[in-house]
Amino acid sequence: MRINEARPALGAAGFLRRRSSMPMWADLVWRVTLVFGLIALVLLLHWVGRDGLKDNLDNDISFVDVLYFTTVTVTTVGYGDIVPVTPEARLFEALLVTPIRLFVWLIFLGTAYNLFLRNILYRWRMARIQADLHNHIIVTGFGTSGQEAVHELLARGTDPREIVVIDGSEKALELAEAQGCNVLCGDSTRDRTLKDVAIHRARSMIVSAGRDDTSILITLTARHLAPRLPISIVVRNEDNELPARQAGATTVINPVSFAGLLLAGSTSGRHIADYMADLAASGGRVKLNERTVLPEEVGGPLSAIGTGLGLRIYRGDRPIGFWEEEAKRLQSGDVIIEITEGNGLPEPADGD
């Protein structure tokens, strides 16, 4: 991610897009089929109405004559002072010369497409994708942390069409697009870029720009556009955790510090780090879950919930542990952190 605005040379820079549901070969087959289908339609119409055609050579309209007339008509070549007079010459014109004419036309049309029509097409597709973006997740930066975050979201069942990845590298975006995500090549520190991904309708945002200063600037930009949006940010320097929170981040993650916690925990028992990783991964046997208190749970203790093992309550911004007195009586509006059963399979016992 770059702070200064830059336009990559490749791809549809600045346009929100997602992978087409139709493979490239299928799109090519569809285009070729359409061309031949239209030519066949014109050929059929000419054959049905052949009584209205006149051959200045022998006044006899054969199938070859109709095929010839169709091809020169479709290619808008015309006919006049010089015309083929033998069936062989007309077949040559129809089967060889005409494809060459079409190829030349395709070169001109392709140039017009690259210079003008493609922008219109991309803007139309971008408008359609933007209209579908509601309650989505924005991921800014598709480096190692961003890729792992998207991989974990997909493993947890998130629809890739609900994920928008922003990065300045087309190579990184190709990886995200291959997974079905919406992608946008741009600078997330700019208001325009975040507005293009409908940040005001997003449900959360992950910031992992690779540099702490850039990530904090992105957070500042996002916060003033979406004051209530949950923003999770990755910082590598411990000194930047406080500035990240002051910039508006709701969750600040330091991978170096987290790795240190795992390493320190492993010295107290070899299974502690494994269990913590099990909690964080989608494929673990257990997983952490956050939810609001149910109406039937209000008034009861945290230990009595039936959906999982209650660990903590958030009452407003205050965390309450399961051992504290306030945890013995749940209130409406409480947020519960619990451990529930995961999707992973039990590990085989030693010796199996």
C-alpha positions as CSV (number, residue, x, y, z in Angstrom):
1,M,0.0,0.0,0.0
2,R,1.4,3.4,-0.9
3,I,0.6,6.8,0.6
4,N,1.1,8.7,-2.6
5,E,-1.5,8.1,-5.3
6,A,-0.2,5.8,-8.0
7,R,-1.8,3.9,-11.0
8,P,-0.5,0.5,-11.8
9,A,0.2,-0.1,-15.5
10,L,-1.7,-3.4,-15.6
11,G,-5.3,-4.3,-15.0
12,A,-8.3,-2.1,-14.4
13,A,-6.7,0.2,-11.9
14,G,-9.1,2.2,-9.8
15,F,-12.2,0.0,-10.6
16,L,-13.9,-2.3,-8.2
17,R,-14.2,-5.7,-9.7
18,R,-14.6,-9.4,-8.9
19,R,-13.7,-12.6,-10.8
20,S,-16.2,-13.5,-13.5
21,S,-18.3,-16.6,-12.9
22,M,-17.6,-17.6,-16.6
23,P,-14.1,-19.0,-17.3
24,M,-12.0,-17.4,-20.0
25,W,-12.4,-20.3,-22.5
26,A,-16.2,-20.3,-22.0
27,D,-16.4,-16.6,-22.6
28,L,-14.4,-17.1,-25.8
29,V,-16.6,-19.9,-27.0
30,W,-19.7,-17.8,-26.2
31,R,-18.4,-14.9,-28.3
32,V,-17.5,-17.1,-31.2
33,T,-20.8,-18.9,-31.0
34,L,-22.6,-15.6,-31.0
35,V,-20.8,-14.4,-34.1
36,F,-21.5,-17.6,-36.1
37,G,-25.1,-17.6,-34.8
38,L,-25.7,-14.1,-36.2
39,I,-24.1,-15.0,-39.5
40,A,-26.2,-18.1,-39.7
41,L,-29.4,-16.1,-39.0
42,V,-28.6,-13.7,-41.8
43,L,-27.8,-16.6,-44.1
44,L,-31.1,-18.2,-43.3
45,L,-33.0,-15.0,-43.9
46,H,-31.2,-14.5,-47.2
47,W,-32.0,-18.1,-48.3
48,V,-35.6,-17.8,-47.4
49,G,-35.9,-14.5,-49.3
50,R,-33.6,-15.5,-52.2
51,D,-36.3,-14.7,-54.7
52,G,-35.5,-11.0,-54.1
53,L,-31.9,-11.4,-55.1
54,K,-30.5,-11.2,-58.6
55,D,-27.3,-12.7,-59.9
56,N,-26.1,-10.6,-62.8
57,L,-24.1,-13.5,-64.1
58,D,-26.7,-16.3,-64.6
59,N,-29.8,-15.1,-62.8
60,D,-29.6,-18.3,-60.7
61,I,-29.3,-17.9,-56.9
62,S,-27.6,-21.0,-55.5
63,F,-26.6,-21.6,-51.9
64,V,-23.0,-20.6,-52.6
65,D,-24.4,-17.3,-54.0
66,V,-26.4,-16.7,-50.8
67,L,-23.4,-17.6,-48.7
68,Y,-21.3,-15.1,-50.6
69,F,-23.9,-12.4,-50.5
70,T,-24.3,-12.9,-46.7
71,T,-20.6,-12.6,-45.9
72,V,-20.0,-9.5,-48.0
73,T,-23.2,-8.0,-46.4
74,V,-22.2,-8.8,-42.8
75,T,-18.8,-7.3,-43.3
76,T,-20.2,-4.2,-45.0
77,V,-17.8,-4.7,-47.9
78,G,-20.4,-4.1,-50.6
79,Y,-20.4,-5.3,-54.2
80,G,-20.0,-3.4,-57.5
81,D,-17.8,-3.2,-60.5
82,I,-15.5,-6.2,-59.6
83,V,-17.3,-9.4,-58.6
84,P,-16.3,-13.0,-58.4
85,V,-18.0,-14.9,-61.2
86,T,-17.1,-18.6,-60.5
87,P,-18.3,-20.6,-57.5
88,E,-14.7,-21.3,-56.6
89,A,-13.8,-17.6,-56.5
90,R,-16.9,-16.9,-54.4
91,L,-16.1,-19.6,-51.9
92,F,-12.6,-18.2,-51.7
93,E,-14.0,-14.8,-50.9
94,A,-16.5,-16.2,-48.4
95,L,-14.3,-18.6,-46.5
96,L,-10.9,-17.0,-46.6
97,V,-11.0,-13.3,-47.4
98,T,-14.0,-12.6,-45.2
99,P,-12.3,-13.9,-42.0
100,I,-9.3,-11.7,-42.8
101,R,-11.6,-8.7,-43.1
102,L,-13.2,-9.6,-39.8
103,F,-9.8,-9.8,-38.2
104,V,-8.9,-6.3,-39.4
105,W,-12.2,-5.0,-38.0
106,L,-11.5,-6.7,-34.7
107,I,-8.2,-4.9,-34.4
108,F,-9.9,-1.6,-34.8
109,L,-12.7,-2.5,-32.5
110,G,-10.2,-3.8,-29.9
111,T,-8.4,-0.5,-30.0
112,A,-11.7,1.4,-29.5
113,Y,-12.5,-1.0,-26.7
114,N,-9.2,-0.4,-24.9
115,L,-9.4,3.4,-25.3
116,F,-13.1,4.0,-24.6
117,L,-15.5,1.1,-24.3
118,R,-13.6,-0.7,-21.5
119,N,-13.9,2.2,-19.1
120,I,-17.6,2.3,-19.7
121,L,-17.9,-1.4,-19.1
122,Y,-15.8,-1.3,-15.9
123,R,-17.8,1.6,-14.6
124,W,-21.0,-0.2,-15.2
125,R,-19.7,-3.4,-13.5
126,M,-18.3,-1.4,-10.7
127,A,-21.7,0.3,-10.1
128,R,-23.4,-3.1,-10.1
129,I,-20.9,-4.5,-7.5
130,Q,-21.2,-1.4,-5.4
131,A,-25.0,-1.7,-5.3
132,D,-24.6,-5.3,-3.9
133,L,-22.1,-4.2,-1.2
134,H,-24.0,-4.3,2.1
135,N,-22.7,-5.6,5.5
136,H,-19.4,-6.5,3.8
137,I,-15.8,-6.8,5.1
138,I,-13.1,-4.5,3.8
139,V,-9.5,-5.7,3.9
140,T,-6.9,-3.1,3.1
141,G,-3.5,-4.6,2.3
142,F,-3.1,-8.1,0.9
143,G,0.2,-9.1,2.3
144,T,0.9,-12.0,4.5
145,S,-1.5,-10.9,7.3
146,G,-4.2,-9.8,4.9
147,Q,-4.1,-13.1,3.0
148,E,-4.2,-15.1,6.2
149,A,-7.2,-13.0,7.4
150,V,-9.1,-13.6,4.2
151,H,-8.2,-17.3,4.2
152,E,-9.6,-17.6,7.7
153,L,-12.7,-15.7,6.9
154,L,-13.4,-18.0,4.0
155,A,-12.7,-21.1,6.1
156,R,-15.3,-19.8,8.6
157,G,-17.9,-19.7,5.9
158,T,-17.8,-16.1,4.8
159,D,-19.1,-15.6,1.2
160,P,-16.1,-14.2,-0.8
161,R,-18.5,-11.8,-2.5
162,E,-18.9,-10.2,1.0
163,I,-15.1,-9.4,1.1
164,V,-13.5,-6.4,-0.6
165,V,-9.7,-6.3,-0.9
166,I,-7.9,-3.1,-1.5
167,D,-4.2,-3.1,-2.5
168,G,-1.9,-1.2,-4.8
169,S,-0.4,-4.3,-6.3
170,E,-2.1,-6.0,-9.2
171,K,-0.2,-9.3,-8.4
172,A,-1.6,-9.3,-4.9
173,L,-5.1,-8.5,-6.2
174,E,-5.0,-11.4,-8.6
175,L,-4.6,-13.8,-5.7
176,A,-7.7,-12.2,-3.9
177,E,-9.7,-12.2,-7.1
178,A,-8.9,-15.9,-7.7
179,Q,-10.6,-16.6,-4.4
180,G,-13.8,-14.8,-5.6
181,C,-13.3,-11.6,-3.6
182,N,-14.1,-8.1,-4.8
183,V,-10.9,-6.2,-5.5
184,L,-9.9,-2.6,-6.0
185,C,-6.5,-1.3,-7.0
186,G,-6.0,1.9,-5.2
187,D,-4.7,3.9,-2.2
188,S,-6.8,3.3,1.0
189,T,-5.5,6.5,2.6
190,R,-7.7,8.4,0.1
191,D,-11.4,9.2,0.8
192,R,-12.4,8.3,-2.8
193,T,-11.0,4.8,-2.6
194,L,-12.9,4.0,0.6
195,K,-16.1,5.6,-0.7
196,D,-15.8,3.4,-3.8
197,V,-16.0,0.3,-1.7
198,A,-19.1,1.6,0.2
199,I,-17.4,1.9,3.5
200,H,-20.5,3.5,5.1
201,R,-22.3,0.2,4.6
202,A,-19.5,-2.2,5.7
203,R,-19.8,-4.3,8.8
204,S,-16.1,-4.3,9.6
205,M,-12.6,-3.4,8.3
206,I,-9.2,-5.0,8.5
207,V,-6.2,-2.8,8.1
208,S,-2.8,-4.5,7.3
209,A,-0.9,-2.1,5.1
210,G,2.6,-3.5,6.0
211,R,3.7,-0.1,7.5
212,D,2.4,1.1,10.8
213,D,2.3,4.8,9.7
214,T,0.3,3.9,6.6
215,S,-2.1,1.6,8.6
216,I,-2.7,4.4,11.1
217,L,-3.4,6.9,8.3
218,I,-5.8,4.5,6.7
219,T,-7.6,4.1,10.0
220,L,-7.9,7.8,10.4
221,T,-9.4,8.1,6.9
222,A,-11.8,5.3,7.5
223,R,-12.9,6.5,10.9
224,H,-14.0,10.0,9.7
225,L,-16.0,8.3,6.9
226,A,-17.6,5.6,9.1
227,P,-17.6,6.7,12.7
228,R,-19.2,3.5,14.0
229,L,-17.3,1.0,11.8
230,P,-15.4,-1.7,13.8
231,I,-11.8,-1.4,12.6
232,S,-9.1,-4.0,13.3
233,I,-5.5,-2.9,12.6
234,V,-2.2,-4.8,12.6
235,V,0.9,-2.9,14.0
236,R,4.4,-4.2,14.3
237,N,5.8,-1.7,16.7
238,E,4.6,-1.7,20.3
239,D,4.9,2.1,20.4
240,N,2.3,2.5,17.7
241,E,-0.5,0.6,19.5
242,L,-1.6,3.7,21.4
243,P,-1.6,6.0,18.2
244,A,-3.6,3.3,16.4
245,R,-6.3,3.3,19.1
246,Q,-6.3,7.1,19.1
247,A,-6.7,7.0,15.3
248,G,-10.0,5.1,15.9
249,A,-9.1,1.4,15.8
250,T,-11.4,-0.7,17.8
251,T,-9.0,-3.7,17.9
252,V,-5.2,-3.4,17.7
253,I,-3.2,-6.6,17.0
254,N,0.6,-6.8,17.3
255,P,1.7,-10.2,15.8
256,V,5.1,-9.9,17.5
257,S,3.6,-9.5,20.9
258,F,1.0,-12.3,20.3
259,A,3.8,-14.6,19.2
260,G,5.7,-13.7,22.4
261,L,2.6,-14.6,24.5
262,L,2.4,-18.0,22.8
263,L,6.1,-18.6,23.3
264,A,5.9,-17.5,27.0
265,G,2.8,-19.7,27.6
266,S,4.5,-22.7,26.1
267,T,7.1,-22.6,28.9
268,S,4.4,-23.3,31.4
269,G,3.0,-26.3,29.6
270,R,3.4,-27.7,26.1
271,H,-0.3,-27.7,25.4
272,I,-1.1,-24.1,26.2
273,A,0.1,-22.7,22.9
274,D,-1.6,-25.5,21.0
275,Y,-4.9,-24.7,22.8
276,M,-4.6,-20.9,22.1
277,A,-4.0,-21.6,18.4
278,D,-6.9,-24.1,18.4
279,L,-9.1,-21.3,19.7
280,A,-8.0,-18.9,17.0
281,A,-8.2,-21.2,14.0
282,S,-11.5,-22.1,12.2
283,G,-10.5,-25.8,12.0
284,G,-9.9,-26.2,15.7
285,R,-11.8,-28.4,18.0
286,V,-12.9,-25.4,20.0
287,K,-13.6,-21.8,19.0
288,L,-14.2,-18.4,20.6
289,N,-17.6,-16.9,20.0
290,E,-19.0,-13.4,20.7
291,R,-22.7,-12.7,21.0
292,T,-25.2,-10.7,22.9
293,V,-27.1,-12.1,25.8
294,L,-30.4,-13.9,25.0
295,P,-33.6,-12.7,26.6
296,E,-34.0,-16.0,28.5
297,E,-30.5,-15.7,30.0
298,V,-31.1,-12.3,31.5
299,G,-31.0,-12.5,35.3
300,G,-29.1,-15.8,35.3
301,P,-25.4,-16.4,35.9
302,L,-22.8,-16.6,33.2
303,S,-22.0,-20.1,34.3
304,A,-25.5,-21.2,33.4
305,I,-25.5,-20.4,29.7
306,G,-26.2,-23.5,27.5
307,T,-24.5,-22.5,24.3
308,G,-20.9,-22.8,25.5
309,L,-18.5,-22.1,28.3
310,G,-18.8,-18.5,29.4
311,L,-15.5,-16.7,29.9
312,R,-16.2,-13.0,30.0
313,I,-18.9,-10.3,29.8
314,Y,-18.7,-6.9,28.3
315,R,-21.0,-4.5,30.0
316,G,-20.6,-1.4,28.0
317,D,-16.9,-1.0,27.6
318,R,-16.1,-2.8,30.9
319,P,-14.8,-6.4,30.8
320,I,-16.2,-8.7,33.6
321,G,-14.5,-12.1,34.2
322,F,-16.5,-15.2,35.0
323,W,-15.3,-15.2,38.6
324,E,-16.5,-11.7,39.4
325,E,-19.6,-10.9,41.3
326,E,-21.3,-9.1,38.4
327,A,-21.1,-12.3,36.3
328,K,-23.6,-14.0,38.5
329,R,-26.4,-11.9,37.1
330,L,-26.6,-11.2,33.3
331,Q,-28.2,-8.0,32.2
332,S,-29.9,-7.0,28.9
333,G,-27.3,-5.7,26.5
334,D,-24.4,-7.7,27.9
335,V,-22.0,-9.1,25.3
336,I,-20.8,-12.7,26.1
337,I,-17.5,-14.2,25.1
338,E,-17.7,-18.0,25.2
339,I,-15.9,-21.1,24.1
340,T,-18.0,-23.4,21.8
341,E,-17.4,-26.6,19.9
342,G,-15.3,-26.2,16.8
343,N,-15.3,-27.9,13.5
344,G,-12.0,-29.8,13.9
345,L,-11.8,-33.6,14.5
346,P,-10.4,-35.1,17.7
347,E,-6.7,-35.9,17.5
348,P,-5.8,-39.6,17.7
349,A,-4.6,-40.8,21.0
350,D,-0.9,-41.6,21.5
351,G,-0.1,-45.0,20.1
352,D,-3.0,-45.2,17.6
